[in-house]
Amino acid sequence: MTPKERILTAQTFFDVAVRLGNSVREGSVTPHMLKKPINIITGGPGLQLGPKEYTPQQLMEVMENFVFTAMGITAMAADQALDEALGAKNPDDVSQTGSLRAIIYMLRCAFAHDIAEVTWCCASKYQREYSVLLPHAGLIKFNGATVNGQYVMPQHIGGLEAYVEMLDLALRMV
């Protein structure tokens, strides 16, 4: 897979996660739709999932976690694509490109270290301020020292809107 294909795949995954979350929020995907048992042909004995009941609140929470986790998965893919296309990162590089790479890398690390309790774990060399200017979200400032040890929250990187723009920018860089 090329770096461009890797980021395009990540963007598609994130897009589907957000759209599914929105469908649950709007009520077009309901707990009732997930209630029936299913059989999935795997080439082996097959996967059988019995009936499962979710409350609307449980389904909404699952979807929020799905979108949040999609950020981590896509950050892993984007980080790898940027490394493949541009070479090794330099934590001292606070240019637009260096800052984008550092932010995506820090997001990737947060998810990779503990998927159950996603916290920023910024190595000392990344405990500095990085800035990325995005067309719609504007100037995003990320300070590794300030967020280090905190639970990851989308607003730390300008929100989901900014993250989508960061993926677009990463795609243009590879």
N, C-alpha and C positions, 0 to 999 in steps of 0.2 A: 504494500500500500504506500502510495506517495504521501508526502506531508500534506499536500493539498487535499487529497482524498481522505486522509485521517481527520482533518479539521471539518471537512464537509460532512463526514459521517457523524462526528461529534455534534455539529450543528443540527443535523436531522434528529439525532437522539434527544437533544435538549428541546427542540421544537415539539416533538411528539409528547414528551413529558409535560411540557407547559400546556399543550392543547388538551391532553387528557385531564389534567388538573382543572382546566377551565370548564371542560365538559361536566365534570363532577360538580363544580361550583354552580354551574348553570342548571344542573338537574337533568341533563340529557344522558348522562351515565349515572345510574342509580344503584343502590345496594341490591335491589331485586335482580338486576341484570347479572350479578355475580353469584347468585344464590345456588344455581343448579350445579350438579356434579359435571365434571368434564373428563374426557379421555384424550390424551395427546399421544399420537403415534411418534415414537422416538427411534424406531429401528431396533429397539430392544423390547422388553416386556411392555413398555408404554408407561406413561405417567397418568395415574388416576387421582384426581382430586375430588374428594367428597363435597357435599354441599357445605357452603360456608355463608354465614349470615353476618353482615356488617350493619351497623347503624349508620345513618347519614353522617354523623359526626366522626365515627371511626374511619369511614371511607375518605372523608375530607382530610383527616390527619395523615392517612396513608399516602394520599396524593401529594400533600405538602411535603412529606418526607421524600417521595419519589422525585419531585422537582428539585428539592435541595440536593439529593444524592446525585441527580443528573449533572448538577454543577460540578461535583467532584470528578465524576467519570469523564466529563467533557474537558475539564481542566487537565486531567492526566493525558488525554489524547492530544490536546493542543500543545501542552508542554513538550511532549515527545516529538510532535511535528515540527515545532520551532527549533528544537535541538537538532533534528535531522537536517533541516534546511539551513540553519544559521550557525551551527556549531555550539560549542559550550557557552553557557551563560557566564556573565561577569556581574557579581553582586554590586560592584562599584559603579556600574553603568546606570546612570539615572536619566539617560536620554529617553525619548518616547519609546523607542524599541526596547531598550534595556529595562525600563520601568514596566512595560507591558509583560515582558518575559518574567520579571521578578514577581509580579502580582499573580500571574497564572501559576507560576511555580509554587508560590506560597499557598495558594488555594489547593493545588494538587497535593502538597505535603500535608496540609491539614486533614484532608480526607484519607490519605494513605496511612497516616500514623494511627488513627483510631476512628473507624467509620461509625462507631456507636456514639461516641462523644467527640464531635468534630471541633477541635480547637486549633487556633493558630499556634504553630510551633515554629517560629521564625528563628533560624540559627542566627548567632550574633552578627555574622557578616551581612544578613538581610534585615537587620534591625535599623533601618534608615527610612527616609521618606522617598517614595516613588510617586511620580505624577504622569498621568496619561490624559491627553486632550482628545475627547471623543466628539464626533459631530453633533450628536443630540444631547447626550448626558453631560457634556461640558468637561470641565477639568476634574478628574478623579484623583484624589490624593490618598495614598495608602502608606501608613507608617507601621512598619514591622515591629518596632519597639513598643508602640502604643497598644497594638492588638495582641501581641504575643501572650499566649496563655488564656485568652478569652475564647468563648464559644464563637464559631464563625457565624456571622450574620450577613446576609446579602448587602445590607447597607454599608458594611465595611469597605466594599468595593464599588459603591455607587448604586447598588440595587441590581435587580435582574435586568433592567433596561441597559445598564452600563455593561453588564456581563455579556449580553448578546452583542453589543457593539465591540467589546474586546475580542470576541471570537471572530467577528467580521474583520477587524484589524489584523488579527493573527493570520487569517486566511490571505489577506493582501500581502503579508510579509513573506509567505512561503512560496 
